[in-house]
Amino acid sequence: MELFGALFSPFVRKVAVVAAEKGLAFDMPPFSFADPCEDFLAASPFRKIPAIKDGDYRLCDSTAICAYFDALARDAPIYPVEARARGRAVWFEELADTIMVPTLGPAIFNRFVLPRFRGVAGDEDAALAAIEKFNEVLSYLEGVAPADGWLAGEFSLGDVAVASLLRTAEYIDAGLDRARFPAIAAWYDRVTARPAWQSVAAMEIAQAKAAGLA
């Protein structure tokens, strides 16, 4: 299987961690938006990452790919079976993908995308405003983060999605304020200590060094 994208993306990281959790092997060929390969274009017609090629099967979008992985390897499901837990797992993934990412997006764009990939300075005021709004969302998460265990009661896609964005925030000096959000910090440490996360983190470090990001 091939996974297209870069691991500093929270969506690509989410897919990679889920694959690792489920024991699915994958390669990550060199990737460039400026010169995308034909396999990526066939998998992702709107040029969004991540995308995968699994034999003759191609698919894009992190949620769709994670659903495919969950059906492909049914051991260690990332969607809980129990109805209420499953609902909460999907909610936390949606919180990450549709609320947290768009909220932090202007900071990622102005502190990371513009200076790193386009060679121009970003709008720092816009970045700071986005981080302030992002911290307001984290205040909600702090109130629901469990003292131990996982967001949906059992480990799920919701944990992976939220933690993946928190990791990306570290690239733009917007990492978690542990004094302000101690419950989130403790939960985040539990997620990032998992062997699957650690294996992907090692890949991400190597990828970041190769791209001059570390």
N, C-alpha and C positions, 0 to 999 in steps of 0.2 A: 504494500500500500504506500502511496505517496501523499504527503500532506503539503499543500502549497501555502506559503505565507511566511511570516516572521514572528518569532515567539514573543517579541515585545508587545504585540497586539494582544489585548485581553481575550479576543475571540479565538485566535489561533492557539494561544496558551490553554484556553479552556478545552479545546478539542484534543490537544496533545495530552493533557493530564487525564482526561477521560479515557483515551486510548491506553495510556499507561496503567490506569486503575484496572482496566479490563484485560490487560495482558495482550493487547493488539499491537503487533510490531508495525512500524512505519518508518519511512525515510523522508527526509526533507531536502529536496533538491534546491540548489541555489535559486533565489527568487528575486525578480525585479519587476516593479510596475512599469518601468520604462521599456523593458524588453521581455514581456511575458512569453512563456513557452506555449505551444499549441495545446498541450494537455490541460494547462490551467485555463486557457480561454474556452476550451470545450466543456470544462467542469463549471466555470463561473462566467456566464455570458455578460454579466454586468461588472466584471472585474473586481468583485468583492472577495476579501479573504476572511476565513479560510475556504479552501476547496480541497477535495480529495479525488484521487484516482485509485480505485480498488479493482484491479483487473480491467474488465470492460465497463465497470460501473463508475460514474462520475457524479459528484454531488458538491454543492456549495451551501453556505450558511451554517454557522456553528450549531444552532439548535437542531437543524435537520441532520447534521452529521452526528451529533451526540445521540439523537434518537435512533439513527441507523446503527451506531455502535452498540447501543443498549439491546437492540434486537439481535444483532450479530453475535454478541457474546453475552449470554443471559446470566452467567455467574456474576456475582457482585453487582447487582443492578444499581444504576445511578438514579432511577426513578423509583421511589418506594412503592411497595405494593399496597400498603394500607392507604385508604382513600384520603384521609385528612393529611397524612404525611406527604403523599404525592402532590396534593394541592399546594402545600406550603413549599415544597421543593420547586415546583414550577413558578410560584410567586417570587421566590428569591432569585431565580434565574431571570425572570422578567424585570425584577427590581434592578439587577445589574445591567441587563442589556438595554432596557428602554427608559430607565430613569437615571441611573448612576453614570453610565457612559455618556449620554447626551449632556448631562450636567457638567461633567469634567471635560468634555470634548474641547471646548475653547482653550482650556489650559494645555491640553495635550497638543493641540494644533499650534498654539503660539509659543510654547516652550520647547517643543520637540520636533514637530513636523517642519515648521518653517525654518528654524536655524539648522537642523540636522540635514534635511533633504533638499531644501531650496536655497540655503545659504543667505537667508535674510532674517532680520530681527523680527520677533513677534511683538504683539501688543501685550505688554506686561500688565497693564490695567485690566484688560479683558481676562487674562489668565488668573489674576488675583480674585476678580469677581467670581469666576467660575469655581475656584477652590473654596471660596467662602460659601457658595451655594452647595457645593459638594459636602462640606462639613455639616451643613444643615441636614442633609440626607443621612450622613453618618450618625447624627444624633438620634434619628429614628432607629437605625440599626443597633446602636448601643443599647437602646431600651429593650430590644428583643433578642439580643445575642445571649445564648445560654451560658450558664456558669460552667458547664462541661458538656461534652458531646457536640451536636451539630444543629444547624439552623432548623432543619425539618424534623429533628428527633433522631434520625439516622443519617449517615453520610449520604450526600446526594449531589446532583448537578447544581443545586442552588449554592452549596458551599464552594464548589469549584468556580462558578461564575463570579461570585462576589470577590473571592480571594484573588482571582485572576486580575480583576480591575485594580484592586489594592496594590498588587505587584507593579502594574503599569504606572500607577501614580508615583511610585518611587523613582521612575526615570525622570520625572519633572519636578523633583524636590517637593512633592506633595504627599509624601509618605505619611502613614498613620501617626497621629499625635497620641502616643500611648498613655500619657497622663490624662488627657481629655477623654479618651475612649478605651479604658482598660478592659472592658468586657470583649470588645471587638478584637483587641490586641491578643488576649488569651485565646480566643477562638481562632484567629488567624495563625497563631503559632501552632495550634493543633493541626490545621490544614497543611501548613507548609512543612510540618515534620513527617508527613506521610511519605512512604517510599516512592510512590508514583510521582508526587510533586517534586521530590528531590531529584529523581532521574531526569525529569523535564527541565528542572532548574539548571542542572549540569549542561544540558544541551543549549539552554538559553545563554548561559555564560559564554560558551564557546562561540555561539552565533553572534553575540554582542561584540566579542573581541574581534571576530573576523570582519564585522561591519564598522569597527572603530567606535563603538558605543560604550566600551568599558575599558 
